[in-house]
């Protein structure tokens, strides 16, 4: 688990949000439910390495015993490979739904970044703006929303930078649009805490 500060390149100052990341749930990644709950509640320290044999406790080095709102997770984003939704293993779907239930209890917003959308639709591979018009993309977004059981408006198709040698406006817009919504959800979460 890692927290990342985001710096404004024009001023050199850090922006007032952080992105947190943890390894995916695939394969042998067996994060305990207790660890996910502790992470959401702000108890897990930065750079923590999850132990599949035992969850973090108050005795874990760096464990935040009295987390503040700054330590808590304000929005959760599942990053799902759009080209693999149909073959996603049942145990992964179950883990995602279990996490979703933890979020509901805590009123933490959930959204999905559906990546590799260009692999889902060849038209998007040719022209990323087609993401807004493609029936194939719409069907894929619907499928992801159905699997996770969230509103379709919480699923954001994104094209990964893969073969591009420089930034492309269309690709960046998809990612920035999704990030903007994550920040808006986080604002909503914070407003509901007061």
Backbone as a printed PyTorch tensor [residue, N CA C, xyz], in Angstrom:
tensor([[[  0.8500,  -1.1770,   0.0000],
         [  0.0000,   0.0000,   0.0000],
         [  0.8920,   1.2340,   0.0000]],

        [[  0.6310,   2.1320,  -0.9330],
         [  1.4510,   3.3410,  -1.0410],
         [  0.5630,   4.5560,  -1.2550]],

        [[  0.9070,   5.6410,  -0.5630],
         [  0.2440,   6.9310,  -0.7710],
         [  1.1560,   7.7900,  -1.6380]],

        [[  0.5700,   8.4290,  -2.6370],
         [  1.3350,   9.2950,  -3.5280],
         [  0.8400,  10.7230,  -3.4120]],

        [[  1.7660,  11.6480,  -3.1900],
         [  1.4400,  13.0680,  -3.2400],
         [  1.5690,  13.5070,  -4.6930]],

        [[  0.7130,  14.4150,  -5.0980],
         [  0.7170,  14.9090,  -6.4720],
         [  1.1820,  16.3620,  -6.4570]],

        [[  2.2160,  16.6300,  -7.2420],
         [  2.8090,  17.9660,  -7.2660],
         [  2.3470,  18.7400,  -8.5040]],

        [[  2.0480,  20.0020,  -8.3010],
         [  1.7320,  20.9010,  -9.4100],
         [  3.0570,  21.2880, -10.0610]],

        [[  3.2790,  20.8880, -11.3110],
         [  4.5790,  21.1760, -11.9320],
         [  4.8410,  22.6650, -12.1360]],

        [[  3.7900,  23.4720, -12.2100],
         [  4.0010,  24.9050, -12.4470],
         [  4.4470,  25.6430, -11.1860]],

        [[  4.0490,  25.1440, -10.0060],
         [  4.4110,  25.8350,  -8.7620],
         [  5.3420,  25.0170,  -7.8800]],

        [[  5.3770,  23.7170,  -8.1160],
         [  6.1960,  22.8480,  -7.2800],
         [  5.5390,  22.4840,  -5.9610]],

        [[  4.3270,  22.9790,  -5.7340],
         [  3.6340,  22.6700,  -4.4810],
         [  2.7630,  21.4270,  -4.6610]],

        [[  2.5240,  20.7630,  -3.5390],
         [  1.6740,  19.5770,  -3.5840],
         [  0.2110,  19.9850,  -3.6270]],

        [[ -0.5510,  19.2570,  -4.4220],
         [ -1.9870,  19.4870,  -4.4920],
         [ -2.6370,  18.9160,  -3.2360]],

        [[ -3.8690,  19.2910,  -2.9910],
         [ -4.5270,  18.9140,  -1.7380],
         [ -5.2570,  17.5840,  -1.8370]],

        [[ -4.6700,  16.6570,  -2.5470],
         [ -5.2000,  15.2980,  -2.5670],
         [ -4.0440,  14.3320,  -2.7510]],

        [[ -4.2960,  13.0980,  -2.3690],
         [ -3.3140,  12.0280,  -2.5430],
         [ -3.9860,  10.8820,  -3.2720]],

        [[ -3.1930,  10.1600,  -4.0010],
         [ -3.6640,   8.9170,  -4.5950],
         [ -3.0330,   7.7790,  -3.8110]],

        [[ -3.8320,   6.8150,  -3.4670],
         [ -3.3390,   5.6500,  -2.7400],
         [ -3.4740,   4.4420,  -3.6500]],

        [[ -2.5330,   3.5370,  -3.5480],
         [ -2.5330,   2.3850,  -4.4410],
         [ -2.1460,   1.1380,  -3.6650]],

        [[ -2.7820,   0.0600,  -4.0310],
         [ -2.3720,  -1.2420,  -3.5260],
         [ -2.4020,  -2.2160,  -4.6880]],

        [[ -1.6360,  -3.2470,  -4.5550],
         [ -1.5680,  -4.2620,  -5.5940],
         [ -2.9550,  -4.8400,  -5.8540]],

        [[ -3.1660,  -5.3080,  -7.0630],
         [ -4.4550,  -5.8830,  -7.4280],
         [ -4.7780,  -7.1510,  -6.6590]],

        [[ -5.9810,  -7.6180,  -6.8480],
         [ -6.4660,  -8.7850,  -6.1100],
         [ -6.2530, -10.0940,  -6.8500]],

        [[ -5.6160, -10.0290,  -7.9950],
         [ -5.4810, -11.2280,  -8.8110],
         [ -4.5460, -12.2640,  -8.1950]],

        [[ -4.7270, -13.4730,  -8.6490],
         [ -3.8140, -14.5670,  -8.3110],
         [ -3.6380, -14.8010,  -6.8300]],

        [[ -2.3820, -14.7470,  -6.3980],
         [ -2.0500, -15.0920,  -5.0180],
         [ -2.2010, -13.9180,  -4.0520]],

        [[ -2.7160, -12.8000,  -4.5240],
         [ -2.8960, -11.6440,  -3.6460],
         [ -4.0980, -11.8980,  -2.7550]],

        [[ -3.8220, -12.2930,  -1.5470],
         [ -4.8850, -12.6560,  -0.6260],
         [ -4.8890, -11.6850,   0.5460]],

        [[ -5.4020, -10.4860,   0.3090],
         [ -5.4820,  -9.4820,   1.3640],
         [ -6.6620,  -9.8360,   2.2550]],

        [[ -6.4090,  -9.8690,   3.5360],
         [ -7.4550, -10.1850,   4.5050],
         [ -8.5160,  -9.0850,   4.5270]],

        [[ -9.7520,  -9.4820,   4.7390],
         [-10.8460,  -8.5100,   4.8530],
         [-10.5740,  -7.5130,   5.9650]],

        [[ -9.9720,  -7.9940,   7.0510],
         [ -9.6450,  -7.1040,   8.1710],
         [ -8.6640,  -6.0160,   7.7330]],

        [[ -7.7330,  -6.3850,   6.8450],
         [ -6.7720,  -5.3990,   6.3470],
         [ -7.4550,  -4.3610,   5.4620]],

        [[ -8.3840,  -4.8110,   4.6380],
         [ -9.1200,  -3.8620,   3.7890],
         [ -9.8970,  -2.8940,   4.6770]],

        [[-10.5660,  -3.4210,   5.6910],
         [-11.3190,  -2.5660,   6.6100],
         [-10.3850,  -1.5790,   7.3130]],

        [[ -9.2300,  -2.0600,   7.7670],
         [ -8.2610,  -1.1740,   8.4290],
         [ -7.7440,  -0.1100,   7.4710]],

        [[ -7.5280,  -0.4890,   6.2280],
         [ -7.0740,   0.4570,   5.2110],
         [ -8.1210,   1.5480,   5.0000]],

        [[ -9.3620,   1.1480,   4.8190],
         [-10.4420,   2.1170,   4.5990],
         [-10.5800,   3.0710,   5.7790]],

        [[-10.4050,   2.5410,   6.9710],
         [-10.5830,   3.3360,   8.1910],
         [ -9.3610,   4.1720,   8.5600]],

        [[ -8.2670,   4.0280,   7.7990],
         [ -7.0950,   4.8720,   8.0100],
         [ -6.0490,   4.3240,   8.9550]],

        [[ -6.1230,   3.0500,   9.2950],
         [ -5.1640,   2.4690,  10.2400],
         [ -3.8620,   2.0020,   9.5850]],

        [[ -3.8860,   1.7350,   8.2860],
         [ -2.7280,   1.1410,   7.6070],
         [ -1.7130,   2.2300,   7.2550]],

        [[ -0.4520,   2.0460,   7.6550],
         [  0.5690,   3.0580,   7.3590],
         [  1.0140,   3.0090,   5.8930]],

        [[  1.5710,   4.1170,   5.4480],
         [  2.1280,   4.1860,   4.1030],
         [  3.2400,   3.1480,   3.9520]],

        [[  3.3370,   2.5800,   2.7770],
         [  4.3580,   1.5810,   2.4200],
         [  4.1420,   0.2390,   3.1240]],

        [[  2.9560,   0.0270,   3.6590],
         [  2.6670,  -1.2270,   4.3490],
         [  2.5960,  -2.3700,   3.3490]],

        [[  3.2080,  -3.4780,   3.6940],
         [  3.1450,  -4.6790,   2.8580],
         [  2.1850,  -5.6570,   3.5320]],

        [[  1.0960,  -5.9610,   2.8430],
         [  0.0910,  -6.8530,   3.4110],
         [  0.6610,  -8.2520,   3.6010]],

        [[  0.2930,  -8.8490,   4.7120],
         [  0.7330, -10.2000,   5.0450],
         [ -0.4610, -11.1350,   4.8650]],

        [[ -0.4080, -12.0350,   3.8830],
         [ -1.5560, -12.9170,   3.6530],
         [ -1.8150, -13.8850,   4.8100]],

        [[ -0.8330, -14.0510,   5.6890],
         [ -0.9970, -14.9890,   6.8050],
         [ -1.6920, -14.3590,   8.0080]],

        [[ -1.5520, -13.0380,   8.1570],
         [ -2.1300, -12.3930,   9.3420],
         [ -2.4460, -10.9350,   9.0460]],

        [[ -3.5980, -10.4590,   9.5050],
         [ -3.9400,  -9.0480,   9.2810],
         [ -3.1340,  -8.1280,  10.1930]],

        [[ -3.1050,  -6.8530,   9.8220],
         [ -2.4580,  -5.8380,  10.6560],
         [ -3.2270,  -5.7010,  11.9690]],

        [[ -2.4860,  -5.4130,  13.0330],
         [ -3.0980,  -5.2040,  14.3480],
         [ -2.5370,  -3.9200,  14.9550]],

        [[ -3.0300,  -3.5800,  16.1320],
         [ -2.5290,  -2.3940,  16.8400],
         [ -1.0310,  -2.4930,  17.1010]],

        [[ -0.5090,  -3.7130,  17.1220],
         [  0.9170,  -3.9180,  17.3920],
         [  1.7820,  -3.8790,  16.1300]],

        [[  1.1530,  -3.7750,  14.9720],
         [  1.8900,  -3.6960,  13.7100],
         [  2.6490,  -2.3720,  13.6610]],

        [[  3.9450,  -2.4030,  13.3160],
         [  4.7050,  -1.1460,  13.2350],
         [  4.0300,  -0.1420,  12.2920]],

        [[  3.8460,   1.0760,  12.7930],
         [  3.2400,   2.1360,  12.0000],
         [  1.7200,   2.1580,  12.0240]],

        [[  1.0940,   1.1570,  12.6260],
         [ -0.3670,   1.0860,  12.6810],
         [ -0.9080,   2.3860,  13.2890]],

        [[ -1.8360,   3.0130,  12.6020],
         [ -2.4000,   4.2820,  13.0660],
         [ -3.5570,   3.9620,  14.0100]],

        [[ -3.3040,   4.1360,  15.2950],
         [ -4.2960,   3.7310,  16.2980],
         [ -5.4980,   4.6650,  16.3510]],

        [[ -5.2670,   5.9470,  16.1150],
         [ -6.3620,   6.9170,  16.1300],
         [ -6.3350,   7.7260,  14.8330]],

        [[ -6.8400,   7.1280,  13.7590],
         [ -6.7790,   7.8200,  12.4650],
         [ -7.6870,   9.0490,  12.4240]],

        [[ -7.2360,  10.0330,  11.6810],
         [ -8.0460,  11.2240,  11.4350],
         [ -8.6750,  11.0860,  10.0520]],

        [[ -9.4900,  12.0380,   9.6970],
         [-10.1290,  12.0170,   8.3770],
         [ -9.0740,  12.0180,   7.2660]],

        [[ -7.9160,  12.6240,   7.5150],
         [ -6.8390,  12.6470,   6.5180],
         [ -6.2590,  11.2550,   6.2640]],

        [[ -6.3650,  10.3770,   7.2440],
         [ -5.8200,   9.0250,   7.1050],
         [ -6.7740,   8.0820,   6.3770]],

        [[ -8.0520,   8.4250,   6.3820],
         [ -9.0780,   7.5440,   5.8230],
         [ -9.0910,   7.5870,   4.2970]],

        [[ -9.6600,   6.5630,   3.7100],
         [ -9.8680,   6.5140,   2.2640],
         [-11.2030,   7.2000,   1.9730]],

        [[-11.2130,   8.1110,   0.9950],
         [-12.4090,   8.8980,   0.7050],
         [-13.1800,   8.4120,  -0.5140]],

        [[-12.5180,   7.7430,  -1.4210],
         [-13.1490,   7.1460,  -2.6040],
         [-12.3130,   5.9390,  -2.9910]],

        [[-12.9750,   4.8840,  -3.4200],
         [-12.2630,   3.6900,  -3.8870],
         [-12.5160,   3.5330,  -5.3800]],

        [[-11.4370,   3.2440,  -6.0910],
         [-11.5210,   2.9910,  -7.5270],
         [-11.0220,   1.5780,  -7.7880]],

        [[-11.8740,   0.7630,  -8.3820],
         [-11.4320,  -0.5330,  -8.8880],
         [-10.9260,  -0.2930, -10.3020]],

        [[ -9.7370,  -0.7540, -10.6040],
         [ -9.1970,  -0.6690, -11.9580],
         [ -9.3640,  -2.0480, -12.5750]],

        [[-10.2160,  -2.1140, -13.5910],
         [-10.5740,  -3.4010, -14.1890],
         [-10.2290,  -3.3850, -15.6720]],

        [[ -9.5580,  -4.4170, -16.1060],
         [ -9.1950,  -4.5890, -17.5100],
         [-10.4580,  -4.9110, -18.3080]],

        [[-10.8890,  -3.9680, -19.1360],
         [-12.1140,  -4.1420, -19.9060],
         [-12.0740,  -5.3270, -20.8530]],

        [[-10.8800,  -5.7130, -21.2770],
         [-10.7840,  -6.8280, -22.2220],
         [-10.8960,  -8.1880, -21.5340]],

        [[-10.9190,  -8.1960, -20.1990],
         [-10.9790,  -9.4660, -19.4590],
         [-12.2120,  -9.6140, -18.5760]],

        [[-13.1620,  -8.7210, -18.6980],
         [-14.3200,  -8.7500, -17.7970],
         [-15.0640, -10.0770, -17.8720]],

        [[-15.2300, -10.5810, -19.0720],
         [-16.0090, -11.8130, -19.2450],
         [-15.3230, -13.0390, -18.6570]],

        [[-14.0220, -12.9750, -18.4760],
         [-13.2970, -14.1330, -17.9460],
         [-12.7340, -13.8700, -16.5500]],

        [[-13.2540, -12.8320, -15.8930],
         [-12.7890, -12.5250, -14.5430],
         [-13.1650, -13.6830, -13.6170]],

        [[-12.1870, -14.2250, -12.8900],
         [-12.4750, -15.3590, -12.0100],
         [-13.5230, -15.0220, -10.9450]],

        [[-14.3430, -16.0000, -10.6210],
         [-15.4060, -15.8080,  -9.6340],
         [-14.8720, -15.3330,  -8.2910]],

        [[-13.6910, -15.8310,  -7.8900],
         [-13.1540, -15.4220,  -6.5830],
         [-12.7720, -13.9430,  -6.5710]],

        [[-12.3540, -13.4130,  -7.7140],
         [-12.0410, -11.9770,  -7.7980],
         [-13.3330, -11.1660,  -7.7250]],

        [[-14.3480, -11.6010,  -8.4480],
         [-15.6400, -10.9090,  -8.4040],
         [-16.1730, -10.9060,  -6.9770]],

        [[-16.0470, -12.0290,  -6.2910],
         [-16.5130, -12.1070,  -4.9010],
         [-15.7370, -11.1350,  -4.0110]],

        [[-14.4090, -11.0720,  -4.1740],
         [-13.6070, -10.1310,  -3.3790],
         [-14.0410,  -8.6910,  -3.6370]],

        [[-14.2680,  -8.3640,  -4.9070],
         [-14.6900,  -7.0050,  -5.2500],
         [-16.0380,  -6.6800,  -4.6140]],

        [[-16.9510,  -7.6290,  -4.6490],
         [-18.2690,  -7.3990,  -4.0480],
         [-18.1760,  -7.3060,  -2.5230]],

        [[-17.2880,  -8.0880,  -1.9260],
         [-17.0790,  -7.9970,  -0.4720],
         [-16.5480,  -6.6130,  -0.0890]],

        [[-15.6030,  -6.1190,  -0.8740],
         [-15.0660,  -4.7760,  -0.6200],
         [-16.1690,  -3.7390,  -0.8070]],

        [[-16.9710,  -3.9250,  -1.8410],
         [-18.0820,  -2.9980,  -2.0830],
         [-18.9990,  -2.9260,  -0.8660]],

        [[-19.2720,  -4.0570,  -0.2470],
         [-20.1220,  -4.0630,   0.9530],
         [-19.4740,  -3.2690,   2.0890]],

        [[-18.1570,  -3.3790,   2.2420],
         [-17.4550,  -2.5930,   3.2640],
         [-17.5890,  -1.1000,   2.9760]],

        [[-17.5570,  -0.7480,   1.7080],
         [-17.6770,   0.6590,   1.3160],
         [-19.0710,   1.1860,   1.6160]],

        [[-20.0740,   0.3770,   1.3430],
         [-21.4540,   0.7940,   1.5880],
         [-21.6550,   1.1120,   3.0670]],

        [[-21.1520,   0.2470,   3.9320],
         [-21.2830,   0.4540,   5.3790],
         [-20.6340,   1.7740,   5.8040]],

        [[-19.5460,   2.1400,   5.1430],
         [-18.7910,   3.3480,   5.5100],
         [-19.1800,   4.5740,   4.6820]],

        [[-20.1240,   4.4240,   3.7770],
         [-20.5300,   5.5160,   2.8680],
         [-19.3700,   6.0300,   2.0260]],

        [[-18.4590,   5.1410,   1.6490],
         [-17.3300,   5.5170,   0.8000],
         [-17.7330,   5.2700,  -0.6540]],

        [[-17.6160,   6.2880,  -1.5010],
         [-17.9780,   6.1140,  -2.9080],
         [-17.0830,   5.0930,  -3.6120]],

        [[-17.6780,   4.4160,  -4.5800],
         [-16.9720,   3.4220,  -5.3880],
         [-17.1500,   3.7540,  -6.8560]],

        [[-16.0630,   3.6590,  -7.5830],
         [-16.1280,   3.8010,  -9.0320],
         [-15.1600,   2.8180,  -9.6700]],

        [[-15.2940,   2.6400, -10.9720],
         [-14.4340,   1.7170, -11.7140],
         [-13.7850,   2.4700, -12.8640]],

        [[-12.4760,   2.2900, -12.9980],
         [-11.7820,   2.7220, -14.2050],
         [-11.6380,   1.4710, -15.0580]],

        [[-12.3750,   1.4330, -16.1590],
         [-12.2980,   0.2910, -17.0710],
         [-11.2000,   0.5820, -18.0920]],

        [[-10.0830,  -0.0970, -17.9290],
         [ -8.9140,   0.1700, -18.7620],
         [ -8.9120,  -0.6940, -20.0220]],

        [[ -7.9570,  -0.3980, -20.8690],
         [ -7.7470,  -1.1230, -22.1310],
         [ -8.9960,  -1.1280, -23.0030]],

        [[ -9.7000,  -0.0230, -22.9920],
         [-10.9420,   0.0690, -23.7510],
         [-10.6750,  -0.0400, -25.2550]],

        [[ -9.4450,   0.2910, -25.6590],
         [ -9.0760,   0.1580, -27.0700],
         [ -8.9710,  -1.3070, -27.4880]],

        [[ -8.7840,  -2.2050, -26.5230],
         [ -8.7640,  -3.6420, -26.8260],
         [-10.1870,  -4.1840, -26.9520]],

        [[-11.1310,  -3.4720, -26.3430],
         [-12.5400,  -3.8620, -26.3920],
         [-13.1570,  -3.4490, -27.7250]],

        [[-12.7320,  -2.2940, -28.2320],
         [-13.3340,  -1.7370, -29.4480],
         [-12.2380,  -1.2530, -30.3940]],

        [[-12.1690,  -1.8510, -31.5670],
         [-11.1260,  -1.4890, -32.5340],
         [-11.2850,  -0.0530, -33.0290]],

        [[-12.5150,   0.4600, -33.0420],
         [-12.7290,   1.8510, -33.4660],
         [-12.0720,   2.8200, -32.4800]],

        [[-12.1150,   2.4970, -31.1950],
         [-11.4710,   3.3350, -30.1830],
         [ -9.9560,   3.2560, -30.3340]],

        [[ -9.4620,   2.1060, -30.7460],
         [ -8.0280,   1.9600, -30.9850],
         [ -7.5730,   2.9150, -32.0900]],

        [[ -8.4230,   3.1160, -33.0830],
         [ -8.0950,   4.0260, -34.1870],
         [ -8.3050,   5.4890, -33.8000]],

        [[ -9.3930,   5.7500, -33.0580],
         [ -9.7460,   7.1230, -32.6780],
         [-10.3910,   7.0910, -31.2960]],

        [[ -9.6660,   7.5630, -30.2990],
         [-10.1190,   7.4560, -28.9130],
         [-11.4350,   8.2000, -28.6650]],

        [[-11.7370,   9.1960, -29.4740],
         [-12.9970,   9.9230, -29.2980],
         [-14.2160,   9.0380, -29.5530]],

        [[-14.0190,   7.9340, -30.2290],
         [-15.1160,   6.9970, -30.4920],
         [-15.6450,   6.3590, -29.2100]],

        [[-14.8920,   6.4800, -28.1160],
         [-15.3290,   5.8970, -26.8470],
         [-16.7070,   6.4310, -26.4460]],

        [[-17.0100,   7.6640, -26.8330],
         [-18.2800,   8.2850, -26.4570],
         [-19.4450,   7.8670, -27.3580]],

        [[-19.1440,   7.2130, -28.4730],
         [-20.1830,   6.8560, -29.4450],
         [-20.3060,   5.3540, -29.6820]],

        [[-19.3740,   4.5980, -29.1960],
         [-19.2940,   3.1760, -29.5090],
         [-20.3030,   2.3410, -28.7210]],

        [[-21.0980,   1.5720, -29.4400],
         [-22.0210,   0.6280, -28.7950],
         [-21.2400,  -0.4840, -28.0930]],

        [[-20.0960,  -0.8480, -28.6590],
         [-19.2550,  -1.8840, -28.0470],
         [-18.7540,  -1.4230, -26.6830]],

        [[-18.3310,  -0.1660, -26.5950],
         [-17.8680,   0.3820, -25.3170],
         [-19.0380,   0.4580, -24.3400]],

        [[-20.1900,   0.9070, -24.8140],
         [-21.3690,   0.9840, -23.9480],
         [-21.7000,  -0.3960, -23.3780]],

        [[-21.6670,  -1.4030, -24.2250],
         [-21.9520,  -2.7730, -23.7780],
         [-20.9230,  -3.2300, -22.7500]],

        [[-19.6680,  -2.8870, -22.9790],
         [-18.6040,  -3.2670, -22.0490],
         [-18.7760,  -2.5690, -20.6970]],

        [[-19.1010,  -1.2850, -20.7270],
         [-19.3500,  -0.5340, -19.4910],
         [-20.5400,  -1.1460, -18.7500]],

        [[-21.5870,  -1.4820, -19.4890],
         [-22.7620,  -2.1190, -18.8800],
         [-22.3750,  -3.4350, -18.2010]],

        [[-21.5260,  -4.1940, -18.8620],
         [-21.1020,  -5.4870, -18.3250],
         [-20.3310,  -5.3090, -17.0150]],

        [[-19.4120,  -4.3480, -16.9990],
         [-18.6400,  -4.0790, -15.7790],
         [-19.5770,  -3.6280, -14.6580]],

        [[-20.4890,  -2.7260, -14.9850],
         [-21.4370,  -2.2360, -13.9780],
         [-22.2790,  -3.3830, -13.4220]],

        [[-22.6890,  -4.2930, -14.2870],
         [-23.4890,  -5.4370, -13.8410],
         [-22.6840,  -6.3800, -12.9550]],

        [[-21.4430,  -6.6350, -13.3260],
         [-20.6010,  -7.5530, -12.5500],
         [-20.3780,  -7.0170, -11.1370]],

        [[-20.0920,  -5.7260, -11.0230],
         [-19.8090,  -5.1230,  -9.7180],
         [-21.0970,  -4.6720,  -9.0310]],

        [[-22.1670,  -4.5540,  -9.7910],
         [-23.4650,  -4.0810,  -9.2930],
         [-23.3710,  -2.6340,  -8.8050]],

        [[-22.9090,  -1.7740,  -9.7200],
         [-22.8630,  -0.3360,  -9.4490],
         [-23.5160,   0.3880, -10.6180]],

        [[-23.8830,   1.6510, -10.4310],
         [-24.4680,   2.4040, -11.5500],
         [-23.4820,   2.5380, -12.7120]],

        [[-24.0000,   2.5220, -13.9140],
         [-23.1510,   2.6580, -15.1020],
         [-22.3930,   3.9870, -15.0940]],

        [[-22.9850,   4.9930, -14.4780],
         [-22.3370,   6.3070, -14.4210],
         [-21.0970,   6.3110, -13.5310]],

        [[-20.8460,   5.2190, -12.8330],
         [-19.6620,   5.1080, -11.9840],
         [-18.5520,   4.3000, -12.6560]],

        [[-18.7560,   3.9360, -13.9110],
         [-17.7490,   3.1890, -14.6740],
         [-17.1880,   4.1150, -15.7520]],

        [[-15.8690,   4.2990, -15.7280],
         [-15.2190,   5.2280, -16.6490],
         [-14.2630,   4.4780, -17.5680]],

        [[-14.5890,   4.4400, -18.8660],
         [-13.6760,   3.7880, -19.8090],
         [-12.4160,   4.6270, -20.0130]],

        [[-11.2840,   3.9520, -20.0060],
         [ -9.9880,   4.6180, -20.1440],
         [ -9.1320,   3.8300, -21.1290]],

        [[ -8.4170,   4.5540, -21.9520],
         [ -7.4500,   3.9170, -22.8480],
         [ -6.0730,   4.0610, -22.2090]],

        [[ -5.3750,   2.9650, -22.0740],
         [ -4.0290,   3.0020, -21.5020],
         [ -3.0400,   3.6040, -22.4940]],

        [[ -2.0530,   4.3180, -21.9620],
         [ -0.9110,   4.7020, -22.7850],
         [ -0.0750,   3.4480, -22.9440]],

        [[  0.1260,   3.0330, -24.1750],
         [  0.8340,   1.7790, -24.3930],
         [  1.8600,   1.9280, -25.5100]],

        [[  1.3830,   2.3390, -26.6710],
         [  2.2960,   2.4520, -27.8130],
         [  2.5810,   3.9030, -28.1810]],

        [[  1.9150,   4.8300, -27.4940],
         [  2.0910,   6.2510, -27.7780],
         [  3.4290,   6.7270, -27.2170]],

        [[  4.1310,   7.5130, -27.9990],
         [  5.4270,   8.0260, -27.5620],
         [  5.3300,   9.3380, -26.8070]],

        [[  4.1660,   9.9750, -26.8700],
         [  3.9690,  11.2440, -26.1660],
         [  2.5120,  11.3280, -25.7220]],

        [[  2.2330,  12.3240, -24.9000],
         [  0.8650,  12.4910, -24.4140],
         [ -0.0780,  12.7920, -25.5720]],

        [[ -1.2600,  12.2040, -25.5040],
         [ -2.3020,  12.4140, -26.5100],
         [ -3.5160,  13.0100, -25.7980]],

        [[ -4.0090,  14.1200, -26.2880],
         [ -5.1020,  14.8270, -25.6240],
         [ -6.3060,  13.9230, -25.3780]],

        [[ -6.7350,  13.1890, -26.3850],
         [ -7.9230,  12.3450, -26.2460],
         [ -7.7760,  11.2930, -25.1580]],

        [[ -6.6150,  10.6740, -25.0960],
         [ -6.3650,   9.6460, -24.0760],
         [ -6.3240,  10.2930, -22.6910]],

        [[ -5.6420,  11.4130, -22.5950],
         [ -5.5290,  12.1040, -21.3080],
         [ -6.8820,  12.5880, -20.8070]],

        [[ -7.7320,  13.0370, -21.7220],
         [ -9.0540,  13.5310, -21.3210],
         [ -9.8480,  12.4320, -20.6240]],

        [[ -9.7800,  11.2130, -21.1340],
         [-10.5110,  10.1140, -20.4930],
         [-10.0310,   9.9010, -19.0560]],

        [[ -8.7180,   9.9040, -18.8700],
         [ -8.1640,   9.6980, -17.5250],
         [ -8.4860,  10.8780, -16.6130]],

        [[ -8.3590,  12.0910, -17.1310],
         [ -8.6300,  13.2750, -16.3120],
         [-10.1100,  13.3860, -15.9490]],

        [[-10.9650,  12.9990, -16.8680],
         [-12.4080,  12.9890, -16.6030],
         [-12.7240,  12.0270, -15.4550]],

        [[-12.1030,  10.8670, -15.4880],
         [-12.3170,   9.8740, -14.4330],
         [-11.7480,  10.3640, -13.1010]],

        [[-10.5580,  10.9350, -13.1410],
         [ -9.9360,  11.4550, -11.9190],
         [-10.7650,  12.6000, -11.3300]],

        [[-11.2760,  13.4610, -12.1880],
         [-12.1220,  14.5640, -11.7060],
         [-13.3320,  14.0180, -10.9550]],

        [[-13.9490,  12.9700, -11.4890],
         [-15.1100,  12.3970, -10.8110],
         [-14.7090,  11.7690,  -9.4750]],

        [[-13.5410,  11.1440,  -9.4270],
         [-13.0590,  10.5820,  -8.1570],
         [-12.8960,  11.6880,  -7.1180]],

        [[-12.3830,  12.8250,  -7.5400],
         [-12.2170,  13.9510,  -6.6140],
         [-13.5720,  14.5090,  -6.1740]],

        [[-14.5270,  14.5570,  -7.0890],
         [-15.8740,  15.0190,  -6.7160],
         [-16.5250,  14.0570,  -5.7260]],

        [[-16.3520,  12.7640,  -5.9530],
         [-16.8720,  11.7780,  -4.9980],
         [-16.2040,  11.9510,  -3.6340]],

        [[-14.9080,  12.2270,  -3.6440],
         [-14.1870,  12.4330,  -2.3830],
         [-14.7140,  13.6580,  -1.6480]],

        [[-14.9870,  14.7190,  -2.3910],
         [-15.5800,  15.9140,  -1.7780],
         [-16.9180,  15.5780,  -1.1330]],

        [[-17.7300,  14.8070,  -1.8450],
         [-19.0250,  14.3930,  -1.2910],
         [-18.8300,  13.6220,   0.0090]],

        [[-17.8750,  12.7030,   0.0040],
         [-17.5980,  11.9170,   1.2050],
         [-17.2230,  12.8370,   2.3650]],

        [[-16.3330,  13.7840,   2.1070],
         [-15.8820,  14.6960,   3.1650],
         [-17.0230,  15.5650,   3.6850]],

        [[-17.8710,  16.0320,   2.7840],
         [-19.0230,  16.8340,   3.2160],
         [-19.9450,  16.0280,   4.1180]],

        [[-20.0930,  14.7550,   3.8270],
         [-20.9720,  13.9070,   4.6330],
         [-20.3740,  13.5600,   5.9910]],

        [[-19.0800,  13.8120,   6.1780],
         [-18.4360,  13.5150,   7.4590],
         [-18.6560,  14.6220,   8.4810]],

        [[-19.0210,  15.8110,   8.0040],
         [-19.1640,  16.9250,   8.9480],
         [-20.5860,  17.1200,   9.4040]]])
